[in-house]
Amino acid sequence: QVQLVESGGGLVQAGGSLRLSCGASGSISSINAMGWYRQAPGKQRESVAHITSAGNTDYLDSVKGRFTISRDNSKNTVFLQMNSLKPEDTAIYYCFANIGAWGTTYWGQGTQVTVSS
């Protein structure tokens, strides 16, 4: 089994910053992509950012230039640095990891990010 544990969410004023972390543990052969989704109240879950094992990244258009995703492969951990936060960034943020030759995707429990205006 694989577990993903997130940390770093919280309440911040507009314009502020937060750094999310997500560590994977358990039966891990190799991690392909890692990343973050988010879901705001009444909205569908959307992809925020992801990073491949080679370090290639992709971002949701609305967060480009403000969010930066990175990973520490030695610790099976992915980070999301969020700067210039806006109230519309308020959501539950979920990390994911795509693992092994079969590409099984695992999810974290979610961490709340609230940006006040």
Legacy VTK file of the C-alpha trace (Angstrom):
# vtk DataFile Version 3.0
C-alpha trace
ASCII
DATASET POLYDATA
POINTS 117 float
0.000 0.000 0.000
0.970 3.584 -0.590
0.124 6.546 1.590
0.301 10.221 0.690
0.413 12.739 3.523
-0.065 16.433 2.823
0.769 19.451 4.922
1.029 23.209 4.638
-2.517 24.379 4.054
-4.114 27.168 6.035
-5.621 30.639 6.033
-3.802 33.498 4.352
-4.670 36.978 3.152
-4.810 37.796 -0.536
-1.321 38.408 -1.860
0.215 36.040 0.648
2.038 32.748 0.188
1.743 29.140 1.263
3.864 26.068 0.611
2.204 22.674 0.364
4.107 19.442 0.838
3.118 15.863 0.082
5.192 12.831 0.967
4.625 9.330 -0.362
5.456 6.242 1.673
4.856 2.520 1.514
5.389 0.005 -1.251
6.885 2.280 -3.905
8.833 0.943 -6.855
9.062 4.128 -8.851
7.058 7.343 -8.996
6.088 8.682 -12.381
4.184 11.962 -12.180
3.273 13.774 -8.966
1.128 16.815 -8.598
-1.826 18.684 -7.206
-5.524 19.012 -7.918
-7.948 21.303 -6.153
-11.679 21.434 -5.593
-13.580 24.534 -4.576
-17.114 24.375 -3.130
-19.643 23.687 -5.850
-16.986 23.202 -8.510
-15.354 20.243 -10.196
-11.898 19.094 -9.228
-9.261 20.649 -11.467
-5.619 19.966 -12.133
-3.363 22.670 -10.695
0.128 21.444 -11.484
2.057 18.280 -12.083
5.686 17.273 -12.502
7.116 14.207 -14.195
9.991 12.071 -12.964
12.191 13.949 -15.436
11.182 17.279 -13.941
8.869 18.453 -16.703
6.061 20.611 -15.355
2.613 21.759 -16.394
0.309 24.300 -14.777
-3.286 25.449 -14.802
-3.354 28.703 -16.775
-4.716 30.727 -13.870
-1.782 29.836 -11.606
1.069 30.226 -14.087
3.650 32.677 -12.805
2.330 32.418 -9.245
2.678 28.725 -8.341
5.783 26.570 -8.619
5.822 22.799 -8.345
8.947 20.870 -7.419
9.849 17.428 -6.125
12.515 15.704 -4.100
12.853 12.256 -5.612
15.106 11.043 -2.792
12.257 11.680 -0.335
9.307 10.870 -2.632
7.964 14.330 -1.886
6.298 16.969 -4.021
5.952 20.649 -3.136
3.704 23.441 -4.325
4.897 26.967 -3.634
1.938 29.315 -3.966
2.607 33.047 -4.167
0.352 36.032 -4.824
-2.619 34.029 -3.637
-6.102 35.148 -4.632
-9.495 34.433 -3.038
-10.335 32.284 -6.057
-7.486 29.950 -5.080
-9.542 28.903 -2.060
-10.122 25.154 -2.275
-9.169 21.785 -0.892
-5.866 20.797 -2.475
-5.197 17.119 -3.132
-1.849 15.681 -4.066
-1.486 12.621 -6.251
1.271 10.259 -7.226
1.310 7.990 -10.238
3.342 4.968 -9.253
4.925 1.911 -10.835
4.832 0.259 -14.217
1.048 0.009 -14.067
0.710 3.723 -13.418
-1.532 3.379 -10.372
-2.640 6.747 -9.022
-2.817 7.386 -5.297
-4.337 10.412 -3.568
-3.728 12.352 -0.417
-6.479 13.218 2.034
-6.606 16.869 1.009
-5.556 20.070 2.719
-7.657 23.223 2.978
-6.332 26.468 1.536
-8.366 29.571 2.313
-7.466 32.995 0.922
-9.268 35.949 2.450
-9.829 39.200 0.583
LINES 1 118
117 0 1 2 3 4 5 6 7 8 9 10 11 12 13 14 15 16 17 18 19 20 21 22 23 24 25 26 27 28 29 30 31 32 33 34 35 36 37 38 39 40 41 42 43 44 45 46 47 48 49 50 51 52 53 54 55 56 57 58 59 60 61 62 63 64 65 66 67 68 69 70 71 72 73 74 75 76 77 78 79 80 81 82 83 84 85 86 87 88 89 90 91 92 93 94 95 96 97 98 99 100 101 102 103 104 105 106 107 108 109 110 111 112 113 114 115 116
